[in-house]
Amino acid sequence: PPSKCPPATKSFLASILNPYPEKHRLQQWVGGHLLEDIKKIPEMPYMESKHHVDMLMRRFLDSDVVPSFDDLLENPEKVFGFMENIWAEGSLSVKLSVHYNLYAMMIKLLGNEDHKKRFLGNLKDIGAFLMTELYTGTDVKSLGTTITYDNNKKVFVINTGDNKNQKYWIGNSLCSARYGVVFGSLVCGNRNQGIHAFVVELRDANGKLKSGVFIRDCGRKGGLNALDNGAIWFDSVEIPRENLLNKYADVSEDGAYHSDVKFNRRFALHIGALLFARIGVGSGGMSYSKVALAIALRFSHQRTQFVNPKTGEGIRIIDYDLQQYRLIPLLAETYAASFFQHYVKRVYIQYVKEENEEKKDELLKQTHLMASISKAQISWLGLRAIDESRECCGGQGYKFANRLVHLRSEADILVTLDGVNHILLMSVAQILLGEYTKELQDRNFISRSMYLAWEKASDLLRQGLTMSYYQSDSAHLCSDSFIINALDFRKERLKHTLATRLYNRIVKNKQAPFLAFNECAVHVVALGKAYSEFSTMKAYQKMLLKIKRIHKRDPDYKKVIRVLRDMFSLHGLNCILKDNFFLENSVIGSRKSKAIRREVLRLVKNITPHSLFLIDQFDMPEYIFDGTLGSKTESLEDLNPRPDEDEPRADLDWGQ
Ligand SMILES: Cc1cc2nc3c(=O)[nH]c(=O)nc-3n(C[C@H](O)[C@H](O)[C@H](O)COP(=O)(O)OP(=O)(O)OC[C@H]3O[C@@H](n4cnc5c(N)ncnc54)[C@H](O)[C@@H]3O)c2cc1C
């Protein structure tokens, strides 16, 4: 049956899921000015495709649909909205993201007014971001590149030194970048002051590489081959003293190092500048999930397979329970991720705009937590959604023109870029443990012991989970109180047990903290994931309340809210069903577990008739589906027409 959701609500949900006010103008511009050239990329020779995308990027930067560099701090929502609405080509999106979100953002956050004037005056002076080295990726504190102050010449000198320190994977560096923000160890008067960032001119205004800079292509990748990733070496490259991004530390002309900010905080502030890009990667994962599900669901509503013996009609594949069970939970998860991402961006904007230093530090921590979990969770979701969609489309899903295999190759790297997902979850758990330890330290000995001893029992009781252990009716299972409390309990419990394990190892057994943490790494990541799922569902819950509050009297919205509510329950219950923790820790018993399984199937059935309506709410430009299974206007037959009379035939010359 067709979706019962009224079309009147279309713009309302779309304005939450994709709130960028200029999206249609931007989408139209891309459709009119770039699309035809973008379509040529997959068939182009390797190097040509990189120069081609460089040309497209410059055309984009010349237009009036791109944000300015000032928007990065003044209207971050505009930059988010822009990045989320390009849709068309991964290599181009990543290039723009490196230029705006990494290169320019670093200068904005770590530099001074002079830096902004000198390096951000012209949008088409494309930038790169040079952090990763061949032997050092995640462990940024150990970068080997040195940037040494020469007191005689009054300049900094950059050296790669050992070949292991070559900068690696640097986006925009091979075909586009004039400048780069380079991260390395600042050495002043024989003292290593730790990691700092500098702007380095890689090429002059004519595109010629500066003396002492060497760049080489990193080679063919699993996808995004039109993105120009280069390896870079610096051989005694001199840069002016003023090129140190000196918001938190500076070197005077006579070579004296000065910083008001302690080492660890300074490092955190430098790395904090990465958060904007990290949120952008999460948005990228979400876009992939939306496109993939749109293709699979639209195809599933069209395609028939096997015949209904009663009616003699073909059965649409969406009407198979199994097809629904494979796709609808991913749609619910994508909605949950969208609402969460909405929240994460708000926290970020608050952080950027906060003037008070103490509050800003707290918001930086919050932003770090939120950006890290959203990036990890949503980039993984993108991959899962593409994989399932690909399979759900059968052989057609494997056809390149239908985009799913191409999307897979593009989305793959998002789980590694801007922080390896597992490491991000570990860093989140580390922050949570820090807060927990602080809370314990603030108590006296007796209070602390009682707190620890009663924590498990009181948590369960406090959250009403014990009382409802035998309850398995639909209303209870789908309720906020059950879902949110269960997820909250898991997060708290994992935190408490992890803290206890680490305490025993480090304090009682005198084990080195790094080793102890390593031995508990699986537990650490489980805590990160638990926190992530809890935060997502909380954001979803808040969004539902907001929608209800605003539209409670509108009968049309009531229907939509019911569907959103079902999706909330579906995703929440799936989180519970998929983790043995809840059975192992007696949050649910086997009877309740089976009831949840049945409830999930019921919710999937409820939501399925609305699935096309829900996809349309993402407000994606239809041109990205042209020529694919996701097209609204072309059938599978239209996409595979009978050959014309004058079309070349598949004749072969076997010489007989
Ligand atoms: C297409 C592409 C574009 C890129 N663009 C840029 C760019 O523009 N600028 C830039 O600076 N970088 C860029 N990068 C680099 C990217 O950010 C790094 O690849 C990423 O940070 C991971 O670093 P690494 O590859 O050195 O992996 P490593 O840090 O070596 O990690 C490898 C694996 O080891 C494991 N591991 C590592 N540490 C731990 C630990 N503590 N505990 C448990 N397991 C661990 C994890 O499984 C991890 O995935 C790009 C990479 C690619 C592929």
The ligand as an ORCA input file, in Angstrom:
! r2SCAN-3c Opt
* xyz 0 1
  C      42.351      8.737      0.812
  C      43.075      9.268      2.013
  C      43.166     10.640      2.214
  C      43.878     11.157      3.309
  N      44.057     12.509      3.427
  C      44.904     12.987      4.375
  C      45.275     14.371      4.395
  O      44.827     15.166      3.568
  N      46.148     14.803      5.352
  C      46.653     13.947      6.296
  O      47.427     14.395      7.137
  N      46.316     12.627      6.297
  C      45.477     12.126      5.364
  N      45.153     10.790      5.340
  C      45.713      9.910      6.356
  C      44.691      9.377      7.349
  O      44.213     10.419      8.158
  C      45.404      8.264      8.131
  O      45.467      7.159      7.253
  C      44.699      7.907      9.406
  O      44.837      8.941     10.336
  C      45.271      6.618     10.030
  O      46.647      6.641     10.112
  P      47.509      5.414      9.538
  O      47.018      5.103      8.179
  O      48.931      5.763      9.692
  O      47.122      4.179     10.462
  P      47.807      3.734     11.831
  O      47.787      4.845     12.807
  O      49.097      3.078     11.561
  O      46.781      2.633     12.276
  C      46.634      1.404     11.531
  C      45.739      0.487     12.308
  O      46.399      0.066     13.503
  C      45.476     -0.129     14.540
  N      45.886      0.715     15.694
  C      46.654      1.829     15.683
  N      46.819      2.309     16.924
  C      46.145      1.499     17.751
  C      45.906      1.472     19.169
  N      46.383      2.410     19.999
  N      45.134      0.477     19.662
  C      44.611     -0.454     18.848
  N      44.793     -0.482     17.522
  C      45.549      0.474     16.970
  C      44.105      0.243     13.972
  O      43.458     -0.914     13.493
  C      44.444      1.129     12.801
  O      43.449      1.124     11.811
  C      44.439     10.266      4.260
  C      44.314      8.881      4.068
  C      43.680      8.383      2.956
  C      43.658      6.889      2.741
*
